[in-house]
Amino acid sequence: MQNSSIFCRTQQAHEEIRAAESVLPNVKSIATRAAAAWGVEALVAQRWEGRQAKRQAEAGLILAAAADRALSENPDRGFPDHA
């Protein structure tokens, strides 16, 4: 399952808070690296969400074109194939 960008940003903020509040240097180091990793994951998730939105929009256009063709009196004529 793909993590959402909102989830990734929330995890990033959580790790940043953990790093800021910790007095142990190893915990700070690990939390800082984890926050950076969650930030990278958030960027990947944003790109994935953008592609998903584009695919859904394209699918909607294809369905709309199919609906227009279905309403025609002569659906096998007068429309170019978009396959």
WOPE-V842882 format. One line per field, one symbol per residue. ss: DSSP state (a for helix, b for strand, c for the rest). burial: b if it has 9 or more other ideal C-beta (glycine too) atoms within 8 Angstrom, else e. A space follows every 50 residues. Layout:
# WOPE-V842882
ss: ???
burial: ???
This chain:
# WOPE-V842882
ss: ccccaaaaaaaaaaaaaaaaacccaaaaaaaaaaaaaaaaaaaaaaaaaa aaaaaaaaaaaaaaaaaaaaccccccccccccc
burial: eeeebebbbebbbebbebbeebeeeebbeebbebbeebbebbbebbebbe eeeeeeeeeeebeebeebbeebeeeeeeeeeee
